[in-house]
Amino acid sequence: MAEDNFPFPETRVLAIASHVVYGYVGNTMAGFVIQSMGCEVAAINSVQLSNHLGYGQAKGTRATAAEITDLYDGLKASYLDEFDMMLSGYLPGASAVEAVGSIARDLKYKHTMKPGSFFWVLDPVMGDNGRLYVAEDVIPAYKNLIKDADLILPNQFEAETISGIKIVDMVTLKLAITTLHERYRIPHIMITSISLQSPGSEPFLAVVGSTFTTAVKPRLFRVKIPAIDCFFSGTGDMFAALMLVRLREAVFAVDGLYETAAWVSGDEVAPTELPLAKATEKVLASMHQVLTRTKVSRDAELERYEKRVGTRNTGEDEKRLKLEVSKATEVRLVRNLDMLKHPEVKFRAEDF
Amino acid sequence: MAEDNFPFPETRVLAIASHVVYGYVGNTMAGFVIQSMGCEVAAINSVQLSNHLGYGQAKGTRATAAEITDLYDGLKASYLDEFDMMLSGYLPGASAVEAVGSIARDLKYKHTMKPGSFFWVLDPVMGDNGRLYVAEDVIPAYKNLIKDADLILPNQFEAETISGIKIVDMVTLKLAITTLHERYRIPHIMITSISLQSPGSEPFLAVVGSTFTTAVKPRLFRVKIPAIDCFFSGTGDMFAALMLVRLREAVFAVDGLYETAAWVSGDEVAPTELPLAKATEKVLASMHQVLTRTKVSRDAELERYEKRVGTRNTGEDEKRLKLEVSKATEVRLVRNLDMLKHPEVKFRAEDF
């Protein structure tokens, strides 16, 4: 049986995020990645847009909070609300955030009597690089949600926003994570895309994670990978999707852990031995391989484009080139699925 | 390079059909299948529903014709309207059918100077088993579209509806296909799910296909497969998706055919040697394997359900059981992708 090759049982994931017609962000990225890794995905699309906003324009529609709730009610009416995990990403406004919170709490409540049988990965999408790209009232809406999530995946800016701590060095980074554990009682935290300057060293990206102890103390680890000199869209969604699957896999590799509330490892487990750390190693290995390949394809595609059109340096040409760059930089997935499934792990979790 | 393993170049498909949150029909089936086979999919979702209508109810929203057109305009504005193939499936009403026709003609027009560089697979979703499940005005809307498509995939009822010929035996089946070729100048036709009773024989399913000659005569072939005693949803979408990919693969295996208008083979090619026939063999092999596996999982799931709840035979129980059957019968895809990619071909095309 082909199914015997999967290291964890059949898994149903409810994924709530955006849909774009062209390219890979939101559910269009996360849904496909999770499915490719052998899990079932029920995708509630919070928006349907022609493309992501990196193209400077997009057409389409946004779902209202009522429409999101309605889709979930439709699932319930058909007894289709049986999920093992949930992933929430970009939501178009505070009321949609609240609606998704209600859905998550409803699912959590159903699973109260079976600890570990439901796990919510929350990506609190609010902004990046110091810039908020949602309305102000989304911030308090997310703050109300986090206490019910099992794993949050803020980037550096979002971690600062929800912790209230400006991250400028290792000390403030640790303080931010400690604060998030304590304030929201959130068991697992991954801060993605940390960029702390270390003069003279090679450029690298770091992610920092922690699973709290019974005393709500952080267990911090870090994984560093070489930076790729290119801005890709949808990498946060790719990270979240891979993390969801790899964490489940890592938890099922430990006796009984999947029946433990929020999959929190016993206090004897060292930071770098946490399932969260093991999962992160595989996630980053896959991402580094896929993005390295994407960069090669991108550069070749742009070279072909420039050969074809030449460089005339008019304003229209520049606008067009910018769009071609966005298009060429879409993550290459469909022919690189082996890199998702069988990554070569080169970057290891280290104490932090 | 992993990409070297793919027997045809990178392929971009525009897929316009429905999205369901739970289960596999429309784009939720076709999009994932096409992606899993290594092609890029841009999915315009014509509806977003909680589940397919086999569950007796569904909640969600339908896109208007204007919203579908708007998404396409968004792609054009970002220069993202470069597609090699298009697949259209369920559309919510006549104006949506017309909107999709305009999109297809726009793409066709762009490719006029490069024969074979754009190919439209049209699944004229109107009904099944003698029952229309769209509004009456959808029929003339589809009739206006078919002349611009390259391959149509009607089921028996839809073939009758657009040809005006009631299919009751081999003679009328051939007449219907001949009529469709002649009336609409449609190059490729596959009639899926033919059920003609042959007394005393084992139950089987047959699909019948044809690619016309330069004289617009049919080249008919048939593939028979053993019937599985179970009603599955989304199999038409699965067939369409696999056919799109396998036809492209078969066309690229023939020197220069991909640069021939509508990929029509020279008159010297026999029916069973057509790329359409070769593709059909692989498509049906994959489907038979996946659906056989699905049936096994379904029966096991229903047995577990019945053990759990017992049989109390109240009205509520019966309603619930019907929903459990629908759920258990959802096609098992995510852990059976090998069957899509590497089917064991057992059923061959034969002259007809």
Interface residues (C-beta under 8 A of the other chain):
Chain A: A2 E3 F6 E10 H19 V21 Y22 G23 T28 F32 Q35 S36 G38 C39 E40 A42 A43 I44 N45 Q48 L49 S50 N51 Y55 G56 Q57 A58 K59 G60 T61 A63 E67 D70 L71 Y72 D73 G74 L75 A77 S78 Y79 L80 R293 R320 L323 E324 S326 K327 L333 V334 R335 N336 L337 D338 M339
Chain B: A2 E3 F6 E10 H19 V21 Y22 G23 T28 F32 Q35 S36 G38 C39 E40 A42 A43 I44 N45 Q48 L49 S50 N51 Y55 G56 Q57 A58 K59 G60 T61 A63 E67 D70 L71 Y72 D73 G74 L75 A77 S78 Y79 L80 R293 R320 L323 E324 S326 K327 L333 V334 R335 N336 L337 D338 M339
